[in-house]
Amino acid sequence: FGAKEHLCAAAAIALGGDVRVGFENNLHDMHGNLAESNATLIAQAADVARSMGRATISAEQFRLQF
């Protein structure tokens, strides 16, 4: 995904999908700056989801579903 990860995640969220983001796919925040941590990327995706009225869950909550 690289620098476009945030846009891809936002599109997937808008279409009703689930997303997973992190340094394995991208090192930059939505502004193109080097992200400080995975938490930065996760927070951005969670903010987008909440702005669209979508719920978010933790990795642990996700694991418990299966």
NULUMZA-691363 format. One record per residue (C-alpha): residue in three letters; x negated, y negated, z negated. Coordinates in nm, 4 decimals. Each point is the difference from the previous one (the first is absolute). Layout:
N
PT   code          x          y          z
PT    ala          X          Y          Z
...
//
This chain:
66
PT   code          x          y          z
PT    phe     0.0000     0.0000     0.0000
PT    gly    -0.2754    -0.2440    -0.0835
PT    ala     0.0839    -0.3662    -0.0303
PT    lys     0.3539     0.0609     0.1312
PT    glu     0.0882     0.2394    -0.2851
PT    his     0.2178    -0.2592    -0.1737
PT    leu     0.2045    -0.0584     0.3160
PT    cys     0.0390     0.3737     0.0583
PT    ala     0.1102     0.0526    -0.3600
PT    ala     0.2500    -0.2867     0.0219
PT    ala     0.1475     0.1418     0.3221
PT    ala     0.0299     0.3473    -0.1523
PT    ile     0.1693    -0.1427    -0.3106
PT    ala     0.2411    -0.2038     0.2140
PT    leu     0.0924     0.3149     0.1918
PT    gly     0.0743     0.1889    -0.3215
PT    gly    -0.3225     0.1971    -0.0237
PT    asp    -0.2307     0.0677    -0.2887
PT    val    -0.3557    -0.1316     0.0031
PT    arg    -0.3321     0.0814    -0.1582
PT    val    -0.2830    -0.2506     0.0254
PT    gly    -0.3592    -0.0064    -0.1161
PT    phe    -0.3670    -0.0293     0.0783
PT    glu    -0.0044     0.3243     0.1990
PT    asn     0.1808    -0.1884     0.2784
PT    asn    -0.0991    -0.3612    -0.0484
PT    leu    -0.2238    -0.2304    -0.2045
PT    his     0.1727    -0.3349     0.0638
PT    asp     0.2936    -0.1804    -0.1535
PT    met     0.2838    -0.1517     0.1998
PT    his    -0.2035    -0.3192     0.0519
PT    gly    -0.2980     0.1839     0.1471
PT    asn    -0.2151    -0.0344    -0.3109
PT    leu    -0.1859     0.2934    -0.1518
PT    ala     0.2417     0.1428    -0.2571
PT    glu    -0.1248     0.0170    -0.3574
PT    ser     0.1496     0.3451    -0.0547
PT    asn     0.2655     0.2470     0.1081
PT    ala     0.2270    -0.1765    -0.2480
PT    thr    -0.0050    -0.3111     0.2195
PT    leu     0.1247     0.1971     0.3002
PT    ile     0.2604     0.1832    -0.2058
PT    ala     0.1304    -0.3243    -0.1519
PT    gln     0.0400    -0.1530     0.3449
PT    ala     0.2018     0.2960     0.1278
PT    ala     0.2105     0.0069    -0.3177
PT    asp     0.0732    -0.3730     0.0348
PT    val     0.1195     0.0567     0.3567
PT    ala     0.2195     0.2914    -0.1093
PT    arg     0.1565    -0.2006    -0.2826
PT    ser     0.0607    -0.2970     0.2309
PT    met     0.2040     0.2363     0.2195
PT    gly     0.1939     0.1389    -0.2967
PT    arg    -0.1866     0.3321     0.0062
PT    ala    -0.0930     0.1826    -0.3185
PT    thr    -0.3598     0.0916    -0.0797
PT    ile    -0.1329     0.2907    -0.2017
PT    ser    -0.3391     0.0916    -0.1400
PT    ala    -0.2191     0.2768     0.1377
PT    glu     0.0876     0.2086    -0.3065
PT    gln     0.3735    -0.0496     0.0590
PT    phe    -0.0494     0.1030     0.3617
PT    arg    -0.1864     0.3176    -0.1019
PT    leu     0.2782     0.0976    -0.2406
PT    gln     0.2500     0.0069     0.2855
PT    phe    -0.1595     0.3074     0.1537
//
